[in-house]
């Protein structure tokens, strides 16, 4: 069974640029969530995708957008990068949307640095 | 608004000690609580998931308890080892939101000295 994978591992961008981060969910999982973790903080929920539709969103501006593909992989796009966007971006998958709450399985993260 | 607090922020213990990490949350209405481990610069590894109807979960040397009414959870680590050194995060899933909407504490950084 393949776990959650993310690419790239590290990325350096300059302010104002755009970035795309990628995530492949764990085998059999159809729900993907994205989190932003600033240094020394806990992860903050960005949004979740289920069956290619956004299914919930945290307190992040519209320049944070995403996609989910038919194979359940996902992308996080950030436009007009700001210095404060520098963080570890984590992707998590879970087996289903229904039920009391399935366990979240996280990928290794993408470290984004904005200069 | 749900808030999750973890105390202490950092903890250093000698190898072999039993220890307890604390997590508190302000709203007792939760679906579940999950404990994670995070090594420096890495992703999160799920340790234990406790559903709202459960009181505790055990995995090997780890035992997590949940007291919804008081808004508290503890992670007990028995016979600590240097390999247990990491940051431990707890997260709650509130009802009504999407399933991925976990709310995290800032974590407890654990150092186990040989």
Contacts between the chains, C-beta under 8 A, distances in Angstrom:
chain1	res1	chain2	res2	distance
A	4	B	43	7.8
A	6	B	43	7.8
A	31	B	99	6.3
A	31	B	100	6.6
A	32	B	100	7.7
A	33	B	98	7.8
A	33	B	99	7.9
A	33	B	100	2.9
A	33	B	101	7.8
A	33	B	102	7.8
A	35	B	102	7.8
A	40	B	106	7.1
A	41	B	106	5.8
A	42	B	4	7.4
A	42	B	89	5.8
A	42	B	91	7.4
A	42	B	104	3.1
A	42	B	105	5.4
A	42	B	106	5.0
A	42	B	107	6.1
A	43	B	44	7.4
A	43	B	89	7.7
A	43	B	91	7.8
A	43	B	102	7.5
A	43	B	104	5.1
A	44	B	104	7.6
A	45	B	100	6.5
A	45	B	101	5.1
A	45	B	102	6.4
A	45	B	103	7.4
A	47	B	100	7.9
A	48	B	98	4.6
A	48	B	99	6.8
A	48	B	100	3.6
A	48	B	101	7.0
A	50	B	98	7.8
A	55	B	98	4.9
A	55	B	99	7.9
A	55	B	100	7.9
A	56	B	97	5.9
A	56	B	98	2.5
A	56	B	99	7.7
A	56	B	100	6.4
A	56	B	101	5.6
A	58	B	101	7.0
A	88	B	41	7.4
A	90	B	43	5.9
A	90	B	44	6.7
A	92	B	44	7.7
A	92	B	100	6.5
A	92	B	102	8.0
A	94	B	99	6.3
A	94	B	100	7.0
A	97	B	98	7.9
A	97	B	99	5.5
A	100	B	31	5.5
A	100	B	32	6.6
A	100	B	51	5.4
A	100	B	52	7.0
A	100	B	53	7.7
A	101	B	31	3.9
A	101	B	32	4.1
A	101	B	49	7.9
A	101	B	51	6.7
A	101	B	93	4.9
A	101	B	99	6.3
A	102	B	99	6.5
A	103	B	34	6.7
A	103	B	46	5.8
A	103	B	49	4.6
A	104	B	34	6.6
A	104	B	46	6.8
A	104	B	91	7.9
A	104	B	100	6.8
A	104	B	102	6.2
A	105	B	46	6.1
A	106	B	36	7.4
A	106	B	43	4.6
A	106	B	44	4.0
A	106	B	45	7.4
A	106	B	46	7.3
A	107	B	43	5.3
A	108	B	42	6.0
A	108	B	43	4.2
A	109	B	41	7.9
A	109	B	42	6.9
A	109	B	43	4.7
A	111	B	41	6.9
